[in-house]
Amino acid sequence: MSVIETVADMSFREKSAWGMGLVLSAGAFFYFSKVMSLSEALGRTAPPIIGFVIAYVVFIVIASVIVMSVLAGTAGKEANAPADEREKVIADKAGNWSGYVLAVPALGGLWHYSVNLDGNMLFHLIFLSLMLSQISEYVFQIALYRRGA
């Protein structure tokens, strides 16, 4: 089966999960590449810079609007259809599992702070946990759609 046939067979919500997962992954890469380069230049963990956070949010909003507009434009009536029972179960499971992903780096950040007293790293790890949680929710949705849950 070709990639085009595979994409054509996906539901609108699965395509949305792919699109948003890629957008959020690109946003996380953008944000943390900026933080890491600044940290290397400073020789310590970069402090939270509101400009980086604003740039991340602007990128996510613009890219999300573009991706979802394209997907909705090509999906027709399916884009406005309510979620069916299978899609509701998939969303619930993925949301539940992503909560665990949220906890791991957050707890790691708290542990790191208690040992090193690095509040800047705590901020970045908590922000990372929020990003990873949302990305993992889309990854879990994709996995559940692919296995037919």
C-alpha positions in Angstrom: 0.0 0.0 0.0 1.4 3.4 -1.0 1.7 6.4 1.3 -1.0 8.2 -0.7 -3.4 5.2 -0.3 -2.6 5.0 3.4 -3.3 8.8 3.9 -6.5 8.5 1.8 -7.8 5.7 4.1 -7.2 7.7 7.3 -10.1 9.4 9.1 -10.1 13.1 9.5 -9.2 12.8 13.2 -6.2 10.6 12.5 -4.9 13.0 9.9 -5.4 15.8 12.4 -3.4 13.8 15.0 -0.6 13.4 12.5 -0.7 17.1 11.6 -0.8 18.4 15.1 1.8 15.9 16.3 4.2 17.1 13.6 3.4 20.8 14.3 4.0 20.4 18.1 7.2 18.4 17.5 8.6 21.1 15.2 7.6 23.7 17.8 9.3 21.8 20.6 12.5 21.4 18.4 12.4 25.1 17.6 12.0 26.2 21.3 14.6 23.8 22.7 17.2 24.5 20.0 17.0 28.2 21.0 17.2 27.4 24.7 20.1 25.0 24.2 22.1 27.4 22.1 21.6 30.2 24.6 22.5 27.9 27.5 25.7 27.0 25.7 26.5 30.6 25.1 25.9 31.5 28.8 27.7 28.4 30.1 24.7 27.6 32.3 21.0 26.9 32.0 19.3 29.7 30.1 16.7 31.6 32.1 13.1 31.5 30.9 12.9 34.1 28.1 9.4 35.2 27.3 10.4 36.0 23.7 11.1 32.3 23.1 7.8 31.3 24.7 5.9 33.8 22.6 7.7 32.7 19.4 6.8 29.1 20.2 3.1 30.0 20.8 2.9 32.1 17.6 4.5 29.3 15.6 2.1 26.7 17.0 -0.9 28.9 16.4 0.0 29.8 12.8 1.1 26.3 11.9 -2.0 24.7 13.5 -4.4 27.0 11.7 -2.7 26.3 8.3 -2.5 22.5 8.9 -6.1 22.2 10.2 -7.5 24.5 7.4 -5.9 22.3 4.7 -7.1 19.1 6.4 -10.6 20.5 6.9 -10.7 21.8 3.3 -9.9 18.4 1.9 -12.1 16.4 4.4 -15.5 17.8 3.4 -18.3 16.9 5.7 -16.2 14.5 7.8 -14.4 17.5 9.4 -17.7 18.7 11.0 -19.0 15.2 11.9 -19.1 14.4 15.6 -16.7 11.8 17.0 -18.1 8.3 16.8 -17.8 5.8 19.7 -14.5 4.4 18.6 -13.0 7.9 18.2 -14.2 8.9 21.7 -12.6 5.8 23.2 -9.3 6.5 21.4 -9.3 10.2 22.6 -10.0 9.1 26.1 -7.3 6.4 26.2 -4.7 8.7 24.6 -5.5 11.6 27.0 -5.2 9.3 30.0 -1.9 7.8 28.9 -0.4 11.2 28.0 -1.0 12.2 31.7 1.7 9.7 32.6 4.0 11.3 30.1 3.3 14.6 31.8 4.3 13.3 35.2 7.7 11.8 34.3 9.7 14.9 33.2 7.8 17.0 35.8 8.9 14.8 38.6 12.4 14.7 37.1 12.4 18.5 37.1 11.4 18.6 40.7 14.1 16.0 41.6 16.7 18.0 39.7 15.7 21.2 41.4 15.8 19.6 44.9 19.4 18.4 44.2 20.8 21.3 42.1 18.5 24.3 43.0 18.4 25.2 39.3 15.0 27.0 38.9 15.8 27.7 35.2 16.1 24.0 34.5 12.9 23.3 36.5 11.0 25.8 34.2 12.3 24.2 31.0 11.6 20.6 32.3 8.1 21.5 33.3 7.6 23.2 29.9 9.0 20.1 28.2 6.7 17.9 30.1 3.7 19.9 28.9 5.0 19.7 25.3 5.8 16.0 25.5 2.4 15.2 27.0 0.5 16.9 24.2 2.8 15.3 21.5 2.4 11.9 23.1 -1.4 12.3 23.2 -1.3 12.6 19.4 1.1 9.7 19.1 -1.1 7.5 21.2 -4.1 8.5 19.1 -2.2 7.5 15.9 -1.2 4.2 17.4 -4.7 3.4 18.5 -6.1 4.4 15.1 -3.5 2.2 13.4 -4.2 -0.8 15.5 -8.0 -0.4 15.1 -8.8 0.2 18.8 
